[in-house]
Structures are given as structure tokens and as C-alpha cells.
Amino acid sequence: MQFRDRVSIDLGDNGVAQVHLTRADKMNALDHDMFEAIIEAGSALHKMKGLRVVVLSGQGRAFCAGLDLTNFTRTPSPDDPELTARTHGNANRPQQVAMQWRKLPVPVITAVHGVCFGGGLQIASGADIRVVHPDTRMAIMELKWGLIPDMGGYALWRSLVRDDVLRELVYTNREFTGADALGFGLATHVDTDPHAKATAIATEIANRNPHAIRAAKRLHAAMIECNTDAILLEESIEQHAIMRSKNQVEAVMAGMEKRLANFEDV
């Protein structure tokens, strides 16, 4: 499945979708068509039957080099909505490019290599799990161009990065490595083959009860957004819906019989 020659999706038999940014000649920089293609791909994933996990990566030498500088010379169309317009639920178009990975009902794992700057880092931050090559060049780049991070970064980083560390990275736009990112909270794992590691994690997740995995992702969102009383109630609601369901019983039986579970997809 292709989107504007910028993004591809390949859904495997195990429910793991490999999503690739395919503008390799430009280090997957974010031009108008890349923004549109990523959102179109996200919409397709939302509707995809049999989807259990997403692995998001970039082809070529980089995950994503951030904003394509030709955007600075592009004359806005009179039809372009204002940035303050909420065109995608609670987000505008640039924010949706990063936030949609959190909004997907299944886990998303990014495999990051080469370069991950600016908007590319905000996209990677939207994933549930980030696997980063130790030598990856990374930066919150926007202040270099006199801008602020505005693709959902602040909404995503509040649960990842210590406040004073984040302030320094934003204010100075200094470059750091994938190995540094692990200490900052911007990487979950550091690995010299991030795509293989990400796929291995995705395969393990895909062998869990898909209804329970989706419920767990909803609870993670609630954990950030809700107060304690609401979280406790949401736990009970989700568990009540899963308990003694066909997939939950199958998980128990497969564990007791030491075999691979045969789950029904959502």
C-alpha cells in the first residue's frame, strides 16, 4: 500500500504492519506531500483489519531529517486552515502527523537511525516504544529556525523527558546521540539494528491477546490524562470487558498448554 510515493504499509500475516517513510533521497524530510501521506497512512491503519502492532521506520540514510526547508519558501494556499484550527480532532494537520501514532488503537514502535531532527523527533516521540541506533544524530531543532516545536512535542514529551532537560534541549537545539537519548527518556532501547529489534518486540506483542493490548493502550492514555479515581474506574471497565472473553480464555489455555495462542482479531 503506497501513499504519494512518501509512505508505504505492508501488513504481515502476524498482524505486524511495517510502515516506511520512503522519501529516502531527501532523508524523509517533511514536505507538503509527506505531511499528507503520513496522515493518509495513519487513517488507513485506523481502519485496517487484523492489525496488531505497527513498526515505523525510514528508508535510506535517515529516519526523518525534519522539516523540508522548501516549506519556508512555499506560499500558503488561501485554503490552508489556520494553525489554531482543530482539523483532526484535538490537533491541527502538523500535530496529527505525530499525535496519530498515540491515537492508533494498537502499539507503535519506531526504529530510528541516521538522523532524527525536529518534526522527525516529534513523530518518533508519538510511538509507544522507540528503538534508536546509538549513533543516530538527534535534536529538537525548531529554535534554530526561530520557531518552537509545534507538532505535538510538548504533549508527548511531558511523559518522557525531565522538565529541565527538555528545556535545555528545546532552548539550545543542541544535537545529541541515540545513546544520549536513552538517558533523556527519548529512547526506550538503543540497538545497532533498530529495525530488527523493533520488529522482534512487535512480533512478541502480536502474540498477546489483541483485545487486551488495545485496552492496555487506552489505559496508558488515561494514565496521563485522568485523575486517580478515573483511572481506577477505567481499569475496572476494561478488565470487565476482557475477563472470560474468548481471547482471554485462549490466552490462559495456550499458557497452560505451552503453545502459541490462536487469537481472534479485533
C-alpha positions as CSV (number, residue, x, y, z in Angstrom):
1,M,0.0,0.0,0.0
2,Q,1.6,3.3,-1.1
3,F,0.8,6.9,-0.2
4,R,2.0,9.7,-2.6
5,D,5.4,7.9,-3.0
6,R,6.2,9.1,0.5
7,V,4.9,6.3,2.8
8,S,4.3,2.5,2.4
9,I,2.5,0.0,4.5
10,D,3.0,-3.8,4.4
11,L,0.8,-5.8,6.8
12,G,2.2,-9.2,7.7
13,D,0.3,-12.4,8.4
14,N,1.1,-12.0,12.1
15,G,-0.6,-8.6,12.3
16,V,2.6,-6.5,12.3
17,A,2.4,-3.6,9.9
18,Q,5.7,-2.4,8.6
19,V,5.3,1.4,7.8
20,H,8.1,3.0,6.0
21,L,8.8,6.6,5.2
22,T,10.0,6.3,1.6
23,R,11.4,9.7,0.6
24,A,14.9,8.4,1.0
25,D,16.6,10.8,-1.5
26,K,15.6,13.7,0.9
27,M,16.3,11.8,4.1
28,N,12.5,11.6,4.6
29,A,12.2,15.3,5.2
30,L,8.7,16.7,5.7
31,D,7.3,18.5,2.7
32,H,3.6,19.1,1.9
33,D,3.1,15.6,0.4
34,M,4.9,13.9,3.2
35,F,2.6,15.5,5.8
36,E,-0.4,14.4,3.7
37,A,0.9,10.9,3.1
38,I,1.6,10.2,6.8
39,I,-1.9,11.3,7.7
40,E,-3.4,9.2,4.9
41,A,-1.3,6.2,6.1
42,G,-2.5,6.8,9.7
43,S,-6.1,6.9,8.6
44,A,-5.6,3.6,6.7
45,L,-4.1,2.0,9.7
46,H,-7.0,3.0,11.9
47,K,-9.4,1.1,9.6
48,M,-7.1,-1.9,8.9
49,K,-8.5,-5.3,9.8
50,G,-6.1,-7.7,11.5
51,L,-3.7,-5.0,12.7
52,R,-2.0,-5.8,16.0
53,V,1.3,-3.7,16.0
54,V,2.9,-1.1,13.9
55,V,6.7,-0.7,13.2
56,L,7.5,2.7,11.8
57,S,10.9,3.3,10.2
58,G,12.6,5.4,7.5
59,Q,14.2,4.1,4.3
60,G,17.7,5.2,3.3
61,R,20.2,7.1,5.5
62,A,17.7,8.6,8.0
63,F,14.6,8.1,9.9
64,C,13.5,11.7,9.2
65,A,15.6,14.9,8.9
66,G,12.7,17.1,10.0
67,L,11.1,19.9,8.1
68,D,12.0,20.2,4.4
69,L,13.4,23.7,4.1
70,T,11.5,24.4,0.9
71,N,8.5,24.8,3.3
72,F,9.9,28.2,4.2
73,T,9.6,29.4,0.6
74,R,6.2,27.8,-0.1
75,T,3.4,30.4,-0.4
76,P,0.5,29.2,1.7
77,S,-2.7,28.4,-0.1
78,P,-5.7,30.6,0.8
79,D,-7.5,27.3,1.5
80,D,-4.9,26.3,4.2
81,P,-6.6,26.3,7.6
82,E,-5.1,28.4,10.4
83,L,-2.7,26.6,12.7
84,T,-5.2,27.2,15.5
85,A,-7.9,25.3,13.7
86,R,-8.5,21.8,15.1
87,T,-8.7,19.9,11.8
88,H,-8.1,16.4,13.2
89,G,-9.9,16.0,16.5
90,N,-7.8,17.8,19.1
91,A,-5.0,18.6,16.6
92,N,-4.1,20.6,13.5
93,R,-2.5,18.9,10.5
94,P,1.2,19.1,11.6
95,Q,0.3,17.9,15.1
96,Q,-1.7,15.0,13.7
97,V,1.4,13.7,11.9
98,A,3.0,13.0,15.3
99,M,-0.1,12.5,17.5
100,Q,-1.8,10.0,15.3
101,W,0.6,7.3,16.5
102,R,-0.6,7.7,20.1
103,K,-4.2,7.8,18.8
104,L,-3.8,4.5,16.9
105,P,-5.6,1.7,18.9
106,V,-2.5,-0.6,18.6
107,P,1.1,-0.2,19.9
108,V,3.5,1.6,17.6
109,I,7.3,1.0,17.7
110,T,9.7,3.3,15.9
111,A,13.0,2.2,14.6
112,V,15.3,5.3,14.4
113,H,18.6,5.6,12.6
114,G,20.8,8.1,10.8
115,V,19.2,11.5,11.5
116,C,16.1,12.3,13.6
117,F,15.7,16.1,13.8
118,G,12.8,18.4,14.6
119,G,9.5,17.1,13.3
120,G,11.1,13.7,12.8
121,L,11.8,13.5,16.6
122,Q,8.2,14.6,17.3
123,I,6.9,11.8,15.0
124,A,9.2,9.2,16.8
125,S,8.0,10.5,20.2
126,G,4.4,9.7,19.2
127,A,5.3,6.0,19.3
128,D,4.7,3.8,22.3
129,I,8.3,2.4,22.1
130,R,11.4,3.9,20.4
131,V,14.4,1.8,19.4
132,V,17.3,4.0,18.4
133,H,20.7,3.3,16.9
134,P,23.3,4.6,19.3
135,D,25.0,6.8,16.7
136,T,21.7,8.5,15.5
137,R,22.0,12.3,15.3
138,M,19.0,13.8,17.1
139,A,17.9,17.3,18.0
140,I,14.8,19.4,18.9
141,M,15.7,21.7,16.0
142,E,12.9,24.2,15.7
143,L,14.6,27.2,17.6
144,K,17.4,27.1,15.1
145,W,14.9,28.4,12.6
146,G,13.3,30.9,15.0
147,L,10.3,28.5,15.6
148,I,9.0,26.4,18.5
149,P,8.2,22.7,18.5
150,D,4.6,22.6,17.4
151,M,3.9,19.0,16.1
152,G,2.6,17.7,19.4
153,G,6.1,17.5,21.0
154,Y,5.1,19.2,24.3
155,A,2.1,16.9,24.7
156,L,4.3,13.9,24.1
157,W,7.5,14.8,25.9
158,R,5.8,15.6,29.2
159,S,5.6,11.9,30.0
160,L,9.1,11.1,28.7
161,V,11.7,13.8,29.5
162,R,12.6,15.5,32.7
163,D,11.5,19.1,32.6
164,D,14.9,20.9,33.0
165,V,16.5,18.5,30.4
166,L,13.7,19.2,27.9
167,R,14.0,22.9,28.4
168,E,17.7,22.8,27.6
169,L,17.2,20.7,24.5
170,V,14.5,23.0,23.2
171,Y,16.2,26.3,24.1
172,T,19.6,25.4,22.6
173,N,18.6,22.9,19.9
174,R,21.8,21.1,20.6
175,E,22.5,17.8,18.9
176,F,22.7,14.6,20.8
177,T,23.1,10.9,20.0
178,G,20.8,7.9,20.2
179,A,22.9,6.8,23.2
180,D,22.2,10.1,24.9
181,A,18.5,9.8,24.1
182,L,18.2,6.7,26.2
183,G,19.3,8.7,29.3
184,F,17.0,11.6,28.4
185,G,13.9,9.3,28.0
186,L,13.6,9.8,24.3
187,A,14.7,6.3,23.5
188,T,13.4,3.0,25.0
189,H,16.2,0.8,23.7
190,V,19.5,1.5,21.9
191,D,20.4,-1.1,19.4
192,T,22.8,-1.3,16.4
193,D,20.0,-2.8,14.3
194,P,16.9,-0.8,15.5
195,H,14.6,-2.2,12.8
196,A,15.3,-5.8,13.7
197,K,14.9,-5.1,17.4
198,A,11.7,-3.1,16.8
199,T,10.3,-6.0,14.7
200,A,11.2,-8.5,17.4
201,I,9.3,-6.5,20.0
202,A,6.4,-6.1,17.7
203,T,6.3,-9.9,17.0
204,E,6.2,-10.6,20.7
205,I,3.4,-8.1,21.3
206,A,1.4,-9.5,18.3
207,N,1.3,-12.9,20.1
208,R,-0.7,-11.4,23.0
209,N,-4.5,-11.1,23.3
210,P,-5.2,-8.2,20.8
211,H,-8.2,-7.1,22.8
212,A,-6.1,-6.8,26.0
213,I,-3.3,-5.0,24.1
214,R,-5.7,-2.4,22.8
215,A,-7.3,-2.0,26.3
216,A,-3.8,-1.5,27.8
217,K,-3.0,1.2,25.3
218,R,-6.2,3.0,26.2
219,L,-5.3,2.8,29.8
220,H,-1.9,4.2,29.2
221,A,-3.6,7.3,27.6
222,A,-5.9,7.5,30.6
223,M,-3.0,7.3,33.0
224,I,-1.6,10.5,31.5
225,E,-4.8,12.4,31.1
226,C,-7.0,11.3,34.0
227,N,-7.1,11.6,37.8
228,T,-6.7,8.6,40.1
229,D,-10.4,8.0,40.6
230,A,-11.0,7.9,36.8
231,I,-8.0,5.7,36.2
232,L,-9.2,3.1,38.7
233,L,-12.6,3.1,37.2
234,E,-11.2,2.7,33.6
235,E,-9.1,-0.3,34.8
236,S,-12.2,-2.0,36.1
237,I,-14.3,-1.2,32.9
238,E,-11.6,-2.6,30.6
239,Q,-11.0,-5.7,32.7
240,H,-14.7,-6.4,33.0
241,A,-15.0,-6.4,29.2
242,I,-12.0,-8.7,28.7
243,M,-12.4,-11.2,31.5
244,R,-13.7,-14.6,30.4
245,S,-13.8,-13.5,26.8
246,K,-12.9,-16.0,24.1
247,N,-9.4,-14.4,23.6
248,Q,-8.7,-14.2,27.3
249,V,-9.6,-17.9,27.8
250,E,-7.4,-18.8,24.8
251,A,-4.5,-16.9,26.5
252,V,-4.9,-19.0,29.6
253,M,-5.2,-22.3,27.7
254,A,-2.2,-21.5,25.5
255,G,-0.1,-20.6,28.5
256,M,-1.1,-23.8,30.4
257,E,-0.6,-26.0,27.3
258,K,2.7,-24.2,26.4
259,R,1.6,-23.5,22.8
260,L,1.2,-20.4,20.6
261,A,-2.2,-18.8,21.1
262,N,-4.7,-18.6,18.3
263,F,-6.5,-15.3,18.9
264,E,-9.4,-13.8,17.0
265,D,-8.5,-10.3,15.7
266,V,-10.4,-7.2,16.7
